[in-house]
């Protein structure tokens, strides 16, 4: 059943014009095909809406100028520059642009809809609880963002506003995605100089003082260094500085406190960030992948993400797999392992899913590497690797971001759920609820991501010992 976002009337399909209020009429669609449903966010460069492509039957994000403002030639050029630069890039860690146009004299462009919390929000949430993002997960995110930034630079594009708030962690997958290319610049053999635009906490010295040199990919590397610093420490580099003038001086003349000041175990990362945030651009890493490899090599072997998290070439966008779903059940209790397996089997298609049931995090990672799952049913409290550690490492595997995850545990009613946001987890189930509600939840998640299902089938597949 679908409902109108405006008046809650029942619709036959998501693309049906609402019989109650007429929402979705062709005369109110952007360019005759894009419905705007609700505002997602706004900034100095425009407003982004959650929308719907009525022709292709898919949710989208639509960016337009701020309402009520006349569009200057400079703003139109900025919109076209942002849309064209994004449209030329293909990587799962860069938001994808679908189309660009004008409607009633105002420009707009349509993008992939990525819903989730920003890395900045997640860092702050951990800081409020007196902790930081677990190191393995933080490094995995940063290496994947570096992959996306490398693709941007390879295309001759500068982002110019790299910061935690411009990295979204997608709900359901945990995929980090670079967004907001409102300050983007094309290199194209021309000389670029800073004009003071950007977010002050992450602006390189050459943006504050153009006489120091041109804006280059090393300018993005500086901002990425600031982002790494904040992700690992829980605070921006110059938190102790008040006012724009003092912040400008700090970026021009000072290095921030070493990471090891706050977290002594992170001392191996101090020289990495010192080079990434060098005041002289010539002293910084020459390529973002050089920085990423240095970051990876500085990590202790126990939390070092695998090389698969940092491919040398851009990967293809996520593509839905066909055929039976692959389900991974992880629970150290054999009774609940069978119960969860039964619930998954009942919930799914007449074409039985491939279900692998394992008893530990280590065994789960071995199985996930051999057969990447579409759906993971994960017990949180396990000996050895707990649920968070297991999922962090699973997300770093090739295709690990494809999996939707349901945390199934006997303690979900009291379990703090905020630490799971950095992994894209939003579905939880308490074992005391019984079989039928779990079957229903598994079915709902399967429907959301398009896994093939059909009427219940009670046949069980053998589980691993």
Secondary structure as a PSIPRED ss2 file (coil, helix, strand):
# PSIPRED VFORMAT (PSIPRED V4.0)

   1 X C   1.000  0.000  0.000
   2 X E   0.000  0.000  1.000
   3 X E   0.000  0.000  1.000
   4 X C   1.000  0.000  0.000
   5 X C   1.000  0.000  0.000
   6 X C   1.000  0.000  0.000
   7 X C   1.000  0.000  0.000
   8 X C   1.000  0.000  0.000
   9 X C   1.000  0.000  0.000
  10 X E   0.000  0.000  1.000
  11 X E   0.000  0.000  1.000
  12 X C   1.000  0.000  0.000
  13 X C   1.000  0.000  0.000
  14 X C   1.000  0.000  0.000
  15 X C   1.000  0.000  0.000
  16 X C   1.000  0.000  0.000
  17 X C   1.000  0.000  0.000
  18 X C   1.000  0.000  0.000
  19 X C   1.000  0.000  0.000
  20 X C   1.000  0.000  0.000
  21 X C   1.000  0.000  0.000
  22 X C   1.000  0.000  0.000
  23 X C   1.000  0.000  0.000
  24 X C   1.000  0.000  0.000
  25 X C   1.000  0.000  0.000
  26 X H   0.000  1.000  0.000
  27 X H   0.000  1.000  0.000
  28 X H   0.000  1.000  0.000
  29 X C   1.000  0.000  0.000
  30 X E   0.000  0.000  1.000
  31 X C   1.000  0.000  0.000
  32 X C   1.000  0.000  0.000
  33 X C   1.000  0.000  0.000
  34 X E   0.000  0.000  1.000
  35 X E   0.000  0.000  1.000
  36 X E   0.000  0.000  1.000
  37 X E   0.000  0.000  1.000
  38 X E   0.000  0.000  1.000
  39 X E   0.000  0.000  1.000
  40 X E   0.000  0.000  1.000
  41 X E   0.000  0.000  1.000
  42 X E   0.000  0.000  1.000
  43 X E   0.000  0.000  1.000
  44 X C   1.000  0.000  0.000
  45 X C   1.000  0.000  0.000
  46 X E   0.000  0.000  1.000
  47 X E   0.000  0.000  1.000
  48 X E   0.000  0.000  1.000
  49 X E   0.000  0.000  1.000
  50 X E   0.000  0.000  1.000
  51 X E   0.000  0.000  1.000
  52 X E   0.000  0.000  1.000
  53 X E   0.000  0.000  1.000
  54 X C   1.000  0.000  0.000
  55 X C   1.000  0.000  0.000
  56 X C   1.000  0.000  0.000
  57 X C   1.000  0.000  0.000
  58 X E   0.000  0.000  1.000
  59 X E   0.000  0.000  1.000
  60 X E   0.000  0.000  1.000
  61 X E   0.000  0.000  1.000
  62 X E   0.000  0.000  1.000
  63 X E   0.000  0.000  1.000
  64 X E   0.000  0.000  1.000
  65 X C   1.000  0.000  0.000
  66 X C   1.000  0.000  0.000
  67 X C   1.000  0.000  0.000
  68 X C   1.000  0.000  0.000
  69 X C   1.000  0.000  0.000
  70 X C   1.000  0.000  0.000
  71 X C   1.000  0.000  0.000
  72 X C   1.000  0.000  0.000
  73 X H   0.000  1.000  0.000
  74 X H   0.000  1.000  0.000
  75 X H   0.000  1.000  0.000
  76 X H   0.000  1.000  0.000
  77 X H   0.000  1.000  0.000
  78 X H   0.000  1.000  0.000
  79 X H   0.000  1.000  0.000
  80 X H   0.000  1.000  0.000
  81 X H   0.000  1.000  0.000
  82 X H   0.000  1.000  0.000
  83 X H   0.000  1.000  0.000
  84 X H   0.000  1.000  0.000
  85 X H   0.000  1.000  0.000
  86 X H   0.000  1.000  0.000
  87 X H   0.000  1.000  0.000
  88 X C   1.000  0.000  0.000
  89 X C   1.000  0.000  0.000
  90 X C   1.000  0.000  0.000
  91 X C   1.000  0.000  0.000
  92 X C   1.000  0.000  0.000
  93 X C   1.000  0.000  0.000
  94 X E   0.000  0.000  1.000
  95 X C   1.000  0.000  0.000
  96 X C   1.000  0.000  0.000
  97 X E   0.000  0.000  1.000
  98 X E   0.000  0.000  1.000
  99 X E   0.000  0.000  1.000
 100 X E   0.000  0.000  1.000
 101 X E   0.000  0.000  1.000
 102 X E   0.000  0.000  1.000
 103 X E   0.000  0.000  1.000
 104 X C   1.000  0.000  0.000
 105 X C   1.000  0.000  0.000
 106 X E   0.000  0.000  1.000
 107 X E   0.000  0.000  1.000
 108 X E   0.000  0.000  1.000
 109 X E   0.000  0.000  1.000
 110 X E   0.000  0.000  1.000
 111 X E   0.000  0.000  1.000
 112 X C   1.000  0.000  0.000
 113 X C   1.000  0.000  0.000
 114 X C   1.000  0.000  0.000
 115 X C   1.000  0.000  0.000
 116 X E   0.000  0.000  1.000
 117 X E   0.000  0.000  1.000
 118 X E   0.000  0.000  1.000
 119 X H   0.000  1.000  0.000
 120 X H   0.000  1.000  0.000
 121 X H   0.000  1.000  0.000
 122 X H   0.000  1.000  0.000
 123 X H   0.000  1.000  0.000
 124 X H   0.000  1.000  0.000
 125 X H   0.000  1.000  0.000
 126 X H   0.000  1.000  0.000
 127 X H   0.000  1.000  0.000
 128 X H   0.000  1.000  0.000
 129 X C   1.000  0.000  0.000
 130 X C   1.000  0.000  0.000
 131 X C   1.000  0.000  0.000
 132 X C   1.000  0.000  0.000
 133 X C   1.000  0.000  0.000
 134 X C   1.000  0.000  0.000
 135 X H   0.000  1.000  0.000
 136 X H   0.000  1.000  0.000
 137 X H   0.000  1.000  0.000
 138 X H   0.000  1.000  0.000
 139 X H   0.000  1.000  0.000
 140 X H   0.000  1.000  0.000
 141 X H   0.000  1.000  0.000
 142 X H   0.000  1.000  0.000
 143 X H   0.000  1.000  0.000
 144 X H   0.000  1.000  0.000
 145 X H   0.000  1.000  0.000
 146 X H   0.000  1.000  0.000
 147 X H   0.000  1.000  0.000
 148 X H   0.000  1.000  0.000
 149 X H   0.000  1.000  0.000
 150 X H   0.000  1.000  0.000
 151 X H   0.000  1.000  0.000
 152 X H   0.000  1.000  0.000
 153 X H   0.000  1.000  0.000
 154 X H   0.000  1.000  0.000
 155 X C   1.000  0.000  0.000
 156 X C   1.000  0.000  0.000
 157 X E   0.000  0.000  1.000
 158 X E   0.000  0.000  1.000
 159 X C   1.000  0.000  0.000
 160 X C   1.000  0.000  0.000
 161 X C   1.000  0.000  0.000
 162 X C   1.000  0.000  0.000
 163 X C   1.000  0.000  0.000
 164 X H   0.000  1.000  0.000
 165 X H   0.000  1.000  0.000
 166 X H   0.000  1.000  0.000
 167 X E   0.000  0.000  1.000
 168 X E   0.000  0.000  1.000
 169 X E   0.000  0.000  1.000
 170 X E   0.000  0.000  1.000
 171 X C   1.000  0.000  0.000
 172 X C   1.000  0.000  0.000
 173 X C   1.000  0.000  0.000
 174 X C   1.000  0.000  0.000
 175 X C   1.000  0.000  0.000
 176 X E   0.000  0.000  1.000
 177 X E   0.000  0.000  1.000
 178 X E   0.000  0.000  1.000
 179 X C   1.000  0.000  0.000
 180 X C   1.000  0.000  0.000
 181 X C   1.000  0.000  0.000
 182 X C   1.000  0.000  0.000
 183 X C   1.000  0.000  0.000
 184 X C   1.000  0.000  0.000
 185 X E   0.000  0.000  1.000
 186 X E   0.000  0.000  1.000
 187 X C   1.000  0.000  0.000
 188 X C   1.000  0.000  0.000
 189 X C   1.000  0.000  0.000
 190 X C   1.000  0.000  0.000
 191 X C   1.000  0.000  0.000
 192 X C   1.000  0.000  0.000
 193 X C   1.000  0.000  0.000
 194 X C   1.000  0.000  0.000
 195 X C   1.000  0.000  0.000
 196 X C   1.000  0.000  0.000
 197 X C   1.000  0.000  0.000
 198 X C   1.000  0.000  0.000
 199 X C   1.000  0.000  0.000
 200 X H   0.000  1.000  0.000
 201 X H   0.000  1.000  0.000
 202 X H   0.000  1.000  0.000
 203 X C   1.000  0.000  0.000
 204 X C   1.000  0.000  0.000
 205 X H   0.000  1.000  0.000
 206 X H   0.000  1.000  0.000
 207 X H   0.000  1.000  0.000
 208 X H   0.000  1.000  0.000
 209 X C   1.000  0.000  0.000
 210 X H   0.000  1.000  0.000
 211 X H   0.000  1.000  0.000
 212 X H   0.000  1.000  0.000
 213 X C   1.000  0.000  0.000
 214 X C   1.000  0.000  0.000
 215 X C   1.000  0.000  0.000
 216 X C   1.000  0.000  0.000
 217 X H   0.000  1.000  0.000
 218 X H   0.000  1.000  0.000
 219 X H   0.000  1.000  0.000
 220 X H   0.000  1.000  0.000
 221 X H   0.000  1.000  0.000
 222 X H   0.000  1.000  0.000
 223 X H   0.000  1.000  0.000
 224 X H   0.000  1.000  0.000
 225 X H   0.000  1.000  0.000
 226 X H   0.000  1.000  0.000
 227 X H   0.000  1.000  0.000
 228 X H   0.000  1.000  0.000
 229 X H   0.000  1.000  0.000
 230 X H   0.000  1.000  0.000
 231 X H   0.000  1.000  0.000
 232 X H   0.000  1.000  0.000
 233 X H   0.000  1.000  0.000
 234 X C   1.000  0.000  0.000
 235 X C   1.000  0.000  0.000
 236 X C   1.000  0.000  0.000
 237 X C   1.000  0.000  0.000
 238 X C   1.000  0.000  0.000
 239 X C   1.000  0.000  0.000
 240 X C   1.000  0.000  0.000
 241 X C   1.000  0.000  0.000
 242 X C   1.000  0.000  0.000
 243 X C   1.000  0.000  0.000
 244 X H   0.000  1.000  0.000
 245 X H   0.000  1.000  0.000
 246 X H   0.000  1.000  0.000
 247 X H   0.000  1.000  0.000
 248 X H   0.000  1.000  0.000
 249 X H   0.000  1.000  0.000
 250 X H   0.000  1.000  0.000
 251 X H   0.000  1.000  0.000
 252 X H   0.000  1.000  0.000
 253 X H   0.000  1.000  0.000
 254 X C   1.000  0.000  0.000
 255 X C   1.000  0.000  0.000
 256 X C   1.000  0.000  0.000
 257 X C   1.000  0.000  0.000
 258 X C   1.000  0.000  0.000
 259 X H   0.000  1.000  0.000
 260 X H   0.000  1.000  0.000
 261 X H   0.000  1.000  0.000
 262 X H   0.000  1.000  0.000
 263 X C   1.000  0.000  0.000
 264 X H   0.000  1.000  0.000
 265 X H   0.000  1.000  0.000
 266 X H   0.000  1.000  0.000
 267 X H   0.000  1.000  0.000
 268 X H   0.000  1.000  0.000
 269 X H   0.000  1.000  0.000
 270 X H   0.000  1.000  0.000
 271 X H   0.000  1.000  0.000
 272 X H   0.000  1.000  0.000
 273 X H   0.000  1.000  0.000
 274 X H   0.000  1.000  0.000
 275 X H   0.000  1.000  0.000
 276 X H   0.000  1.000  0.000
 277 X C   1.000  0.000  0.000
 278 X C   1.000  0.000  0.000
 279 X C   1.000  0.000  0.000
 280 X C   1.000  0.000  0.000
 281 X H   0.000  1.000  0.000
 282 X H   0.000  1.000  0.000
 283 X H   0.000  1.000  0.000
 284 X C   1.000  0.000  0.000
 285 X C   1.000  0.000  0.000
 286 X C   1.000  0.000  0.000
 287 X C   1.000  0.000  0.000
 288 X H   0.000  1.000  0.000
 289 X H   0.000  1.000  0.000
 290 X H   0.000  1.000  0.000
 291 X H   0.000  1.000  0.000
 292 X H   0.000  1.000  0.000
 293 X H   0.000  1.000  0.000
 294 X H   0.000  1.000  0.000
 295 X H   0.000  1.000  0.000
 296 X H   0.000  1.000  0.000
 297 X H   0.000  1.000  0.000
 298 X H   0.000  1.000  0.000
 299 X C   1.000  0.000  0.000
 300 X C   1.000  0.000  0.000
 301 X H   0.000  1.000  0.000
 302 X H   0.000  1.000  0.000
 303 X H   0.000  1.000  0.000
 304 X C   1.000  0.000  0.000
 305 X C   1.000  0.000  0.000
 306 X C   1.000  0.000  0.000
 307 X H   0.000  1.000  0.000
 308 X H   0.000  1.000  0.000
 309 X H   0.000  1.000  0.000
 310 X C   1.000  0.000  0.000
 311 X C   1.000  0.000  0.000
 312 X C   1.000  0.000  0.000
 313 X C   1.000  0.000  0.000
 314 X C   1.000  0.000  0.000
 315 X C   1.000  0.000  0.000
 316 X C   1.000  0.000  0.000
 317 X C   1.000  0.000  0.000
 318 X C   1.000  0.000  0.000
 319 X C   1.000  0.000  0.000
 320 X C   1.000  0.000  0.000
 321 X C   1.000  0.000  0.000
 322 X C   1.000  0.000  0.000
 323 X C   1.000  0.000  0.000
 324 X C   1.000  0.000  0.000
 325 X C   1.000  0.000  0.000
 326 X E   0.000  0.000  1.000
 327 X E   0.000  0.000  1.000
 328 X E   0.000  0.000  1.000
 329 X E   0.000  0.000  1.000
 330 X E   0.000  0.000  1.000
 331 X C   1.000  0.000  0.000
 332 X C   1.000  0.000  0.000
 333 X C   1.000  0.000  0.000
 334 X H   0.000  1.000  0.000
 335 X H   0.000  1.000  0.000
 336 X H   0.000  1.000  0.000
 337 X H   0.000  1.000  0.000
 338 X H   0.000  1.000  0.000
 339 X H   0.000  1.000  0.000
 340 X H   0.000  1.000  0.000
 341 X H   0.000  1.000  0.000
 342 X H   0.000  1.000  0.000
 343 X H   0.000  1.000  0.000
 344 X H   0.000  1.000  0.000
 345 X H   0.000  1.000  0.000
 346 X H   0.000  1.000  0.000
 347 X H   0.000  1.000  0.000
 348 X C   1.000  0.000  0.000
 349 X C   1.000  0.000  0.000
 350 X C   1.000  0.000  0.000
 351 X C   1.000  0.000  0.000
 352 X C   1.000  0.000  0.000
 353 X C   1.000  0.000  0.000
 354 X E   0.000  0.000  1.000
 355 X E   0.000  0.000  1.000
 356 X E   0.000  0.000  1.000
 357 X E   0.000  0.000  1.000
 358 X E   0.000  0.000  1.000
 359 X C   1.000  0.000  0.000
 360 X C   1.000  0.000  0.000
 361 X H   0.000  1.000  0.000
 362 X H   0.000  1.000  0.000
 363 X H   0.000  1.000  0.000
 364 X H   0.000  1.000  0.000
 365 X H   0.000  1.000  0.000
 366 X H   0.000  1.000  0.000
 367 X H   0.000  1.000  0.000
 368 X H   0.000  1.000  0.000
 369 X H   0.000  1.000  0.000
 370 X H   0.000  1.000  0.000
 371 X C   1.000  0.000  0.000
 372 X C   1.000  0.000  0.000
 373 X C   1.000  0.000  0.000
 374 X C   1.000  0.000  0.000
 375 X E   0.000  0.000  1.000
 376 X E   0.000  0.000  1.000
 377 X E   0.000  0.000  1.000
 378 X E   0.000  0.000  1.000
 379 X C   1.000  0.000  0.000
 380 X C   1.000  0.000  0.000
 381 X C   1.000  0.000  0.000
 382 X C   1.000  0.000  0.000
 383 X C   1.000  0.000  0.000
 384 X C   1.000  0.000  0.000
 385 X C   1.000  0.000  0.000
 386 X C   1.000  0.000  0.000
 387 X H   0.000  1.000  0.000
 388 X H   0.000  1.000  0.000
 389 X H   0.000  1.000  0.000
 390 X H   0.000  1.000  0.000
 391 X H   0.000  1.000  0.000
 392 X H   0.000  1.000  0.000
 393 X H   0.000  1.000  0.000
 394 X H   0.000  1.000  0.000
 395 X H   0.000  1.000  0.000
 396 X C   1.000  0.000  0.000
 397 X C   1.000  0.000  0.000
 398 X C   1.000  0.000  0.000
 399 X C   1.000  0.000  0.000
 400 X H   0.000  1.000  0.000
 401 X H   0.000  1.000  0.000
 402 X H   0.000  1.000  0.000
 403 X C   1.000  0.000  0.000
 404 X E   0.000  0.000  1.000
 405 X E   0.000  0.000  1.000
 406 X E   0.000  0.000  1.000
 407 X E   0.000  0.000  1.000
 408 X E   0.000  0.000  1.000
 409 X E   0.000  0.000  1.000
 410 X C   1.000  0.000  0.000
 411 X C   1.000  0.000  0.000
 412 X C   1.000  0.000  0.000
 413 X C   1.000  0.000  0.000
 414 X C   1.000  0.000  0.000
 415 X C   1.000  0.000  0.000
 416 X C   1.000  0.000  0.000
 417 X C   1.000  0.000  0.000
 418 X H   0.000  1.000  0.000
 419 X H   0.000  1.000  0.000
 420 X H   0.000  1.000  0.000
 421 X H   0.000  1.000  0.000
 422 X H   0.000  1.000  0.000
 423 X H   0.000  1.000  0.000
 424 X C   1.000  0.000  0.000
 425 X C   1.000  0.000  0.000
 426 X C   1.000  0.000  0.000
 427 X E   0.000  0.000  1.000
 428 X E   0.000  0.000  1.000
 429 X E   0.000  0.000  1.000
 430 X E   0.000  0.000  1.000
 431 X H   0.000  1.000  0.000
 432 X H   0.000  1.000  0.000
 433 X H   0.000  1.000  0.000
 434 X C   1.000  0.000  0.000
 435 X H   0.000  1.000  0.000
 436 X H   0.000  1.000  0.000
 437 X H   0.000  1.000  0.000
 438 X H   0.000  1.000  0.000
 439 X H   0.000  1.000  0.000
 440 X H   0.000  1.000  0.000
 441 X H   0.000  1.000  0.000
 442 X H   0.000  1.000  0.000
 443 X H   0.000  1.000  0.000
 444 X H   0.000  1.000  0.000
 445 X H   0.000  1.000  0.000
 446 X H   0.000  1.000  0.000
 447 X H   0.000  1.000  0.000
 448 X H   0.000  1.000  0.000
 449 X H   0.000  1.000  0.000
 450 X C   1.000  0.000  0.000
 451 X C   1.000  0.000  0.000
 452 X C   1.000  0.000  0.000
 453 X C   1.000  0.000  0.000
 454 X C   1.000  0.000  0.000
 455 X C   1.000  0.000  0.000
 456 X C   1.000  0.000  0.000
 457 X C   1.000  0.000  0.000
 458 X C   1.000  0.000  0.000
 459 X C   1.000  0.000  0.000
 460 X C   1.000  0.000  0.000
 461 X C   1.000  0.000  0.000
 462 X C   1.000  0.000  0.000
 463 X C   1.000  0.000  0.000
 464 X C   1.000  0.000  0.000
 465 X C   1.000  0.000  0.000
